[in-house]
């Protein structure tokens, strides 16, 4: 009992440190990748100067951000203003606790893993609202309000889409959901839910074409208009880590997690398959951002309430009926 | 309960990391403050009214819908996990619940509460 508990604790601590390092490196890599993808889509090269193909550019940017002044506007509610970047950063790391990187490579395989991720990813909305409100700036407040409205609107179809997967596996444990996809991925059995999930995940992470909260051309930078230096950096890190998390959740729920296509692993270990699929999804999210124009706010809300919500409800009902009677 | 102690540890670790970054940058970074710099950013204009202005009632409506439909989704999660055990009774029960909810959605829709450009 004693040694088992000790080894368990060592596993947890090592896991947490790896997660911390991985999430930071991943965010730096994703920022670089985003700039590269954007560049090549617009027939430019993107960053090229720092390191081979600019791979060290974001590290240089990060060091620059650390060396910048932290400005707190005089009229700002400074307590909330200071705490908001920390608040936005905290829940994104918790999600890594339950992400199934491989069959045995998960820090904590909780039986409520799926719920835990969604519960904590919703918390970052509160941090955005706190930051935007505390800044005492019109653009920041407008961005924050829009962000909250958008996030709560897209939360519901997202939860309903995940619900139909939970119905099929009757489990909220990631390992069981992924294990159920060893032959056929759920994207083939639940194409509607998969599509709803991907669209809502893009909206939840405030990515284009749903980047209304920080629409540069009308709101300057949205909720983080007044943030400078590393406080802005934390919002940025959280956004890119959130992108990784939604892609990883999509991979686990719809794209077979650590399984290769149709049960063929081609000799590759599970984590390679998992990360490969996650980064392909991330590339698709970036591709979408640099291809589609931003939607208008009323279109955005109408799309959620009038298309996504009825569709996901219908999908849930059909899934339940098919499972019950066939 | 012990399962969730890791969540707490992770939260503390994340807060410490973020806090550490902020402390480091406030130690390294310059501190030159003058009154114009500390004003809210408004494209060079001086702000003349408080930014805490009134915003559209639609946002409150969205919050209300969210509460209703989110609770519905949370209510459906245990049902999904126990789908087989609950059998036909559970299925019909949930269908009645979802139908009532769908009627609510149709009502809200017909009343025009979902129209943003009105």
Interface residues (C-beta under 8 A of the other chain):
Chain A: X12 X16 X19 X20 X65 X66 X67 X68 X69 X70 X71 X72 X73 X74 X75 X76 X82 X85 X86 X89 X90 X91 X92 X93 X94 X96 X97 X107 X108 X110 X115 X116 X135 X136 X137 X138 X139 X140 X141 X142 X145 X148 X149 X152 X153 X155 X156 X159 X160 X163 X166 X167 X170 X171 X172 X220 X225 X226 X229 X230 X231 X233 X234 X297 X298 X301 X302 X305 X306 X309 X310 X313 X316 X317 X320 X321 X323 X324
Chain B: X3 X6 X7 X9 X10 X11 X13 X14 X15 X17 X18 X19 X21 X22 X24 X25 X26 X28 X29 X30 X31 X32 X33 X35 X37 X38 X39 X40 X41 X42 X43 X47 X50 X51 X52 X53 X55 X58 X59 X62 X63 X65 X66 X69 X70 X73 X74 X76 X77 X80 X81 X82 X83 X84 X88 X91 X94 X95 X98 X101 X102 X105 X109 X114 X115 X116 X117
